[in-house]
Amino acid sequence: MRVMLHHDAGDCAGSGSAPGLAGWLGLAGSPTFALMALWSAVTSAPPDLFCMQHASPLTGMTAMYLLMSAFHLAPWLRLLRR
């Protein structure tokens, strides 16, 4: 019976470079969220358009998708670092 005394963080999925399909799937996150941000900025209007004088298009879902795109840039940065 083998007992694991410590856990190496390098063995976890998502750390370092993931092999095969998982690596490519990790690269899909940032561009997908960037496209969703663009789509939500172009197609959506604020529901209270008549109440707000100068509503920014970077509120709500657009801002969330931009943040998600930024948070998922790590695989791209690792790829560019090589």
N, C-alpha and C positions, 0 to 999 in steps of 0.2 A: 504494500500500500504506500503510495507516494503522497506526501503532504507538502502543499505549497506554502512556503513561509513568507514570501513576498511576491509582489506583482510588479512586473516591469511595465512601465507605461508605454514603452516602444512596441509591445506586443498587441496593443489595442488597435482596433480598426479605426481609421481616421488619423492616426499619428504617423508621421513619415509619409511615404508614398504607398498608396494601396495598389496592389497588383490587379491587372486585368480590368474587368468591367467596373469594379468598385472605384477604381481610379478615374475612369472616364465619367462615371456617374457623379463623382465629387466635383468635376469640372463643369458640370451642367447647371449647378445651382445659381451661380452669379449671373451668367447671361440670361437665364430664365427669369430671375427676379428683375433684372434690368428691363427686359422686354415687357414684363407685367407692369412695371412702373410707368414706362412710356405709354402703354395701352391705357392705363387708368388715368393718366394725365390728359390724354387726347380725347378719350371718349366720355369721361364723366364730368358732370357739372355739379357744383355744390348744391345740396338740397335747399339751402336757404339763400339762393342767389339774389333774391329781391331784398333781403334784409341786410346783407353785408355789402358795403360800398366797394371795398378793395380786397376781395378774397384771393388768397394766394393759391395757385394750382398745386403747390407743394405741401398740401395738408392732407390728412387722412390716409387713405390707402396708398397714394403715390409716395408719400414720405416713408411709410412702412416698407414698401417694396424696395425703395432706394437703400434703406438701412439694411434690409435682408441681403441685398446684392453686395453691399460693402462687407457684411459679416461673412459672406461666403467666398470672399476673394482669396483666402488662404491657400487653397490648392493651386490657383493661378500664380500666386506669388512664389510658391515652392517650385512650380514648373519653370518660371522665368529665372529663378535663382540658379538653376542647373547650368 
